Amino acid sequence: MSLIIDCHGHFTTAPKALEDWRNKQIAGIQDPSAMPKPSDLKISDDDLREAIETNQLKLMKERGSDLTLFSPRASFMAHHIGDFQVSSTWAAICQGSPRADDVRALLAFMASPETASAKREQGMQPL
């Protein structure tokens, strides 16, 4: 059995509500009374499903990959904007996963000796 994992994808089609929240957060740097709370961000499962199924998931199927680990588009993170509190709140919102245990299990598997031969075949050096 083979498993194709794309480990460097970016969620370039995130729902507009995420960008709107971020813009409010950036505005809140100058006007703290306008700073949104994380709970103000409302994105439904249907919004996420649509953003993924018609884009990243469609491309995964076309390319034959089984799993993609993706993060927000790099320029969207903009860690240089604001202070630690602004950046850490933004990172937590963007990187949070309701399936954290699944992610940890996948990373543990990828670091296991069982994957060493597959890594070598792909030109990687196992740790």
C-alpha positions in Angstrom: 0.0 0.0 0.0 1.3 3.4 -0.8 0.3 6.7 0.8 1.0 10.0 -0.8 1.1 12.9 1.6 1.5 16.5 0.6 3.1 18.1 3.6 3.3 21.7 2.4 0.0 23.1 1.3 -1.5 26.5 2.0 -5.1 27.2 2.6 -5.4 30.0 0.0 -9.2 29.7 -0.2 -10.1 30.3 3.4 -13.6 31.7 3.9 -13.9 35.5 3.7 -14.9 35.7 7.4 -11.3 34.8 8.3 -9.9 37.6 6.4 -12.5 40.0 7.7 -11.7 39.0 11.3 -8.0 39.5 10.6 -8.6 43.0 9.2 -10.6 43.9 12.3 -7.7 42.6 14.5 -5.2 44.7 12.6 -7.5 47.8 13.0 -7.7 46.9 16.7 -4.0 47.5 17.1 -4.6 51.2 16.7 -8.0 51.2 18.4 -8.1 48.6 21.2 -11.8 49.0 21.5 -12.2 47.6 18.0 -10.1 44.5 18.8 -12.2 41.4 18.0 -12.4 38.4 20.3 -11.5 35.0 18.9 -15.1 34.0 19.6 -16.3 36.7 17.2 -15.0 34.6 14.3 -17.9 32.6 12.9 -17.1 30.1 10.2 -19.5 27.2 9.7 -18.5 23.7 8.8 -20.4 24.2 5.5 -18.2 27.2 4.8 -15.0 25.2 5.5 -16.3 22.2 3.5 -17.1 24.4 0.5 -13.7 26.2 0.6 -11.9 22.8 0.8 -13.9 20.5 -1.4 -14.0 22.9 -4.4 -10.3 23.7 -4.2 -7.7 21.8 -2.2 -9.6 18.5 -2.1 -10.4 18.7 -5.8 -6.7 19.2 -6.6 -5.7 16.4 -4.2 -8.0 14.0 -6.1 -6.7 15.2 -9.5 -3.1 14.7 -8.4 -3.6 11.4 -6.6 -2.5 12.5 -3.2 -4.1 10.9 -0.1 -3.5 13.6 2.5 -2.5 17.2 2.6 -1.2 19.1 5.6 -1.8 22.8 5.0 -1.5 26.0 6.8 -2.7 29.5 6.0 -1.0 31.2 3.1 2.3 32.6 4.3 1.7 36.2 3.5 -1.6 36.1 5.4 0.1 35.2 8.7 2.0 38.5 8.8 3.8 37.9 12.1 5.4 41.3 11.8 2.1 43.0 12.4 1.3 43.8 16.0 2.8 42.4 19.1 3.1 38.9 20.6 -0.5 38.9 21.8 -1.8 39.8 18.3 0.4 37.3 16.5 -0.2 34.4 19.0 -4.0 34.9 18.9 -3.9 35.0 15.1 -1.7 31.9 14.9 -3.9 30.0 17.4 -7.0 30.8 15.3 -5.3 29.8 12.0 -3.6 26.7 13.3 -6.2 25.3 15.7 -7.5 21.8 14.8 -10.4 19.9 16.3 -8.4 16.8 15.3 -5.2 17.5 17.1 -4.9 13.9 18.2 -5.0 12.8 14.6 -2.3 15.2 13.6 -0.1 14.1 16.5 -0.6 10.4 15.4 0.3 11.2 11.8 3.5 13.0 12.9 4.4 10.2 15.2 3.9 7.7 12.4 6.0 9.9 10.0 8.8 9.9 12.6 8.6 6.1 13.1 11.1 3.5 11.8 8.4 2.0 9.6 8.6 5.0 7.3 12.4 5.0 6.9 12.5 3.0 3.6 9.8 5.1 2.0 11.7 8.3 3.0 14.9 6.9 1.5 13.1 6.0 -1.8 12.0 9.6 -2.0 15.5 11.0 -1.4 14.9 12.0 2.2 17.0 11.1 5.2 15.1 9.4 8.0 15.7 10.9 11.5 
